[in-house]
Amino acid sequence: MTVLVAAAVLAAAVTHAGWNALAHGIKDQVVAFTLIAGGAAVIGAVMACFAPLPASGAWPYLIASVLLHVGYQALLMRSFSLGDFGQMYPIARGTAPLVVTVAAALFVGERIGGWQLAGVAVASAGLIGVALWGIRGSGARPHWAAILAALATGLSIAAYTVVDGVGVRASGTPIGYIAWLMILEGLLVPAYAVCTRRGALPAQLKPYAGRGLLGAAMSIAAYGLVLWAQTHAPLAPIAALRESSVIPGSYRICHEPI
């Protein structure tokens, strides 16, 4: 992993923590993710006008990734609604790197060295440990439904990380891949919101439009950097490095006014 790739992944980690904090700051999670997903779809459509179409071999991975991302968003909304952001977010993000390491070895044939494996393990243990320590320090009983939702979120993160790692390499165009991923993924949550909220939706979206669109831009920038990095380095170290900036990023943002 070069310095440039490492810097891109670290920037993606901080940006990703930022848009998750913005989403968590909007109490109505359907509204939050409608704005973020819909805004990302619009940005993706603009990007698609200037990027090549992904190669045919990438489209099965794109479709699978869309389904996994929708599941991830549903689980993330669930964990945010049940538990504290500063605890649920590190559990979700800390679970993913170890699972990516195993999945990349089994399905992609990527092997990493002992020191890299140790780094992945330390990153995951540190993130999950901080969250569990926070739960213990609060004196409250563990909210197992929230913890299980966060763990399931981590598994979905690992799944789409591996799928997108293979898909973006097959696409021949990281920009085209992220553009079409945002287009296809971004239509589903707004469609659900329109069907369930109907005429009340515009008034519900209006107060949070600016914050939601900022979250959309941060979301697409964060994942675009990760996809680009996945074309230049193994999946597991990228997954671990991406999560290593979650602790200062998430705690700084969730303890300051948004």
Disulfide bonds with the S-S distance in Angstrom:
none
